[in-house]
Amino acid sequence: MPQNVKQMLAEANAVVPKLSPAEAAEKLRSPEVLVVDVRDPTEVQQTGKLKGALNVSRGMLEFRADPESPYYNPAFNKDKTILLHCASGGRSALAGKALQEMGYTKVFNIGGFKELAEAGIEAESAT
């Protein structure tokens, strides 16, 4: 059982596949993909988000992804491929592990927003 954040991240990174920006761009071509930005809304307001990404802060993820929750977002579908990112890849790794524990099977960590945007993945304003 993990005892600290370093151990939690190591465990999450061991089970959630990490994609490069090029691999993420390839997956984005499929209509059966949900991109989830797990940064806080204030971060997204400052930088924008990947085009079409759903912003769900890390603290609300499980509530939005659980069909039994009153906060459920139907964009979450266990048949879809879910690509998660944050600012640097840590929160998205933890989020991916949480989704796997909830029964989502096609979950990938695509890292940090800045790296993805610099690699040419289209971004948009947060409004």
Secondary structure, DSSP 8 states (H G I E B T S, - for coil): ---SHHHHHHHHHHHS-B--HHHHHHHTTSTTEEEEE-S-HHHHHHH-EETT-EE--GGGHHHHH-TTSTT--TT--TTSEEEEEESSSHHHHHHHHHHHHTT--SEEEEEEHHHHHHTT--EE---
